[in-house]
Amino acid sequence: VPDDFKYLAVIESGLSQAVSPAGASGLWQFMKGTAPEFGLEVSSTVDERYHVEKATRAACQYLKDAHERFGSWVLAAASYNMGMAGVAGALEDQGVASYWDLHLNEETSRYIFRLLALREVMGKPDQFGFFLSNQDMYGPWETREVVVDQTIEDLAAFALEQSTTLKSLKSLNPWLRA
């Protein structure tokens, strides 16, 4: 997947664990019904749409599938906004083969331009009036991986057993629901 596609997460969620009015969730804004198609578990205890690494891999798989289907990264990106069926239907209905020739809804027609604008601003922030110093940046969290292979009845107690707090556990693992 082209490196510029990382900006889709900014367009979709502002890099927050957002929920859209339509119910799409997480950094990459997967719908509950679409998430399992790309290997993400969504249940009462786990919602992997909020798992940064797994959701990113799922988004990449979606984009690769869309690229394979349409033969164009631009159409793949547009389909991330309106779905592969939506893009395929628009191409067929309008008898064109290019994103640039499609008449689309306002949001999707601006989607690629938002991607390009974000690439420019985030790649050269000082040229656009954003001056960031190291003090403005968040520092890295110290973490370790814990493998869990059974249900945890009490996340707060589990966190304490791991020498942390429920707040830290949930901050670093927002996909844990209950």
PLY file of the C-alpha trace (Angstrom):
ply
format ascii 1.0
element vertex 178
property float x
property float y
property float z
element edge 177
property int vertex1
property int vertex2
end_header
0.00 0.00 0.00
1.44 3.40 -0.87
2.86 5.27 2.13
0.52 8.24 1.55
-2.44 6.06 2.51
-1.49 6.45 6.18
-3.27 9.79 5.97
-6.60 8.01 5.43
-6.68 7.33 9.18
-6.39 11.07 9.77
-9.24 11.75 7.34
-11.38 8.99 8.81
-10.94 9.60 12.53
-8.51 12.41 13.19
-6.29 9.66 14.67
-8.71 9.20 17.52
-10.74 6.18 18.51
-13.87 7.79 17.07
-17.36 6.46 16.41
-19.10 7.92 13.36
-22.83 8.71 13.25
-23.18 5.63 10.99
-21.46 3.40 13.58
-18.01 3.06 12.01
-15.42 2.83 14.80
-11.72 3.09 15.53
-8.84 4.84 13.82
-9.74 3.31 10.47
-13.53 3.58 10.87
-14.62 0.02 10.17
-18.33 -0.78 10.27
-19.33 -3.57 12.64
-20.47 -5.78 9.75
-17.38 -5.18 7.60
-14.80 -5.66 10.36
-15.02 -9.50 10.49
-14.54 -9.70 6.70
-11.05 -8.32 7.33
-10.22 -10.44 10.37
-11.34 -8.10 13.14
-13.29 -9.55 16.06
-16.23 -7.49 17.30
-17.98 -8.86 20.38
-19.20 -7.73 23.78
-15.71 -8.26 25.25
-13.41 -7.37 22.34
-13.71 -4.83 19.53
-10.61 -5.05 17.39
-11.68 -2.04 15.33
-9.95 -0.17 18.18
-6.78 -2.33 18.03
-4.31 -0.05 16.25
-2.13 -2.75 14.69
-4.89 -5.19 13.74
-7.16 -2.47 12.36
-4.26 -1.01 10.36
-3.52 -4.42 8.86
-7.23 -4.82 8.05
-7.32 -1.39 6.39
-4.28 -2.31 4.32
-5.92 -5.56 3.25
-9.07 -3.68 2.26
-7.03 -1.24 0.18
-5.04 -4.03 -1.48
-8.27 -5.87 -2.32
-9.78 -2.66 -3.73
-6.64 -1.96 -5.76
-6.76 -5.47 -7.18
-10.43 -5.01 -8.07
-10.15 -1.54 -9.63
-6.52 -1.45 -10.81
-6.12 2.02 -9.34
-4.96 3.28 -5.96
-7.11 6.40 -6.36
-10.23 4.28 -6.86
-9.14 2.09 -3.95
-8.99 5.19 -1.74
-12.37 6.40 -2.99
-13.83 2.98 -2.20
-12.52 3.29 1.35
-14.93 6.18 1.69
-17.96 4.85 -0.21
-17.35 1.11 -0.37
-16.23 -1.10 -3.21
-19.82 -1.72 -4.30
-20.46 2.02 -4.42
-17.42 2.71 -6.58
-18.12 -0.27 -8.85
-21.73 0.85 -9.27
-20.73 4.44 -10.06
-18.16 3.29 -12.64
-20.72 1.03 -14.30
-23.61 3.52 -14.18
-21.50 6.34 -15.60
-19.60 4.24 -18.15
-16.18 5.54 -17.13
-13.05 3.85 -15.77
-11.32 6.66 -13.87
-11.95 8.37 -10.54
-11.25 11.69 -12.25
-14.20 11.16 -14.63
-16.69 10.10 -11.95
-19.47 12.30 -10.68
-19.59 11.35 -6.98
-21.20 12.59 -3.80
-19.53 15.64 -2.28
-17.64 13.74 0.44
-16.12 11.14 -1.88
-15.37 13.64 -4.63
-13.23 15.62 -2.14
-11.69 12.55 -0.46
-8.58 12.24 -2.66
-7.93 15.98 -2.43
-8.14 15.79 1.36
-5.59 12.96 1.26
-3.23 15.01 -0.88
-3.67 18.14 1.25
-2.98 16.21 4.46
0.14 14.71 2.92
1.44 18.20 2.17
0.57 19.77 5.53
1.74 16.86 7.67
4.87 16.32 5.59
5.95 19.98 5.76
4.13 21.46 8.78
6.42 24.49 9.11
5.54 25.62 5.57
1.91 25.83 6.67
2.45 27.64 9.97
2.73 24.63 12.28
5.92 24.83 14.28
6.36 21.81 16.52
9.22 21.25 18.93
10.17 18.08 20.77
8.36 19.48 23.83
5.11 19.41 21.83
5.41 15.68 21.17
4.05 12.89 23.30
6.72 10.66 24.76
6.63 6.90 24.22
4.91 4.69 26.77
6.90 1.91 28.38
5.06 -1.26 27.49
5.41 -4.99 27.48
3.39 -7.65 25.74
1.31 -10.02 27.85
-0.20 -13.06 26.16
-3.66 -13.92 27.46
-5.31 -17.16 26.41
-8.35 -17.21 28.67
-11.15 -14.90 29.73
-10.23 -12.26 32.29
-13.10 -11.84 34.72
-11.89 -8.59 36.31
-9.79 -6.25 34.16
-9.07 -3.93 37.10
-7.67 -6.78 39.21
-5.74 -8.11 36.19
-4.20 -4.66 35.65
-3.09 -4.45 39.27
-1.59 -7.96 39.04
0.41 -6.67 36.04
1.67 -3.67 38.07
-0.45 -1.16 36.20
-3.92 0.38 36.43
-7.15 -0.17 34.57
-6.78 3.35 33.16
-3.38 2.54 31.63
-4.53 -0.89 30.46
-7.55 0.59 28.66
-5.55 3.52 27.26
-3.06 1.16 25.64
-5.63 -1.50 24.71
-8.81 0.37 23.72
-10.08 -2.75 21.96
-10.73 -4.42 25.33
-14.43 -3.82 26.00
-15.30 -5.85 29.09
0 1
1 2
2 3
3 4
4 5
5 6
6 7
7 8
8 9
9 10
10 11
11 12
12 13
13 14
14 15
15 16
16 17
17 18
18 19
19 20
20 21
21 22
22 23
23 24
24 25
25 26
26 27
27 28
28 29
29 30
30 31
31 32
32 33
33 34
34 35
35 36
36 37
37 38
38 39
39 40
40 41
41 42
42 43
43 44
44 45
45 46
46 47
47 48
48 49
49 50
50 51
51 52
52 53
53 54
54 55
55 56
56 57
57 58
58 59
59 60
60 61
61 62
62 63
63 64
64 65
65 66
66 67
67 68
68 69
69 70
70 71
71 72
72 73
73 74
74 75
75 76
76 77
77 78
78 79
79 80
80 81
81 82
82 83
83 84
84 85
85 86
86 87
87 88
88 89
89 90
90 91
91 92
92 93
93 94
94 95
95 96
96 97
97 98
98 99
99 100
100 101
101 102
102 103
103 104
104 105
105 106
106 107
107 108
108 109
109 110
110 111
111 112
112 113
113 114
114 115
115 116
116 117
117 118
118 119
119 120
120 121
121 122
122 123
123 124
124 125
125 126
126 127
127 128
128 129
129 130
130 131
131 132
132 133
133 134
134 135
135 136
136 137
137 138
138 139
139 140
140 141
141 142
142 143
143 144
144 145
145 146
146 147
147 148
148 149
149 150
150 151
151 152
152 153
153 154
154 155
155 156
156 157
157 158
158 159
159 160
160 161
161 162
162 163
163 164
164 165
165 166
166 167
167 168
168 169
169 170
170 171
171 172
172 173
173 174
174 175
175 176
176 177
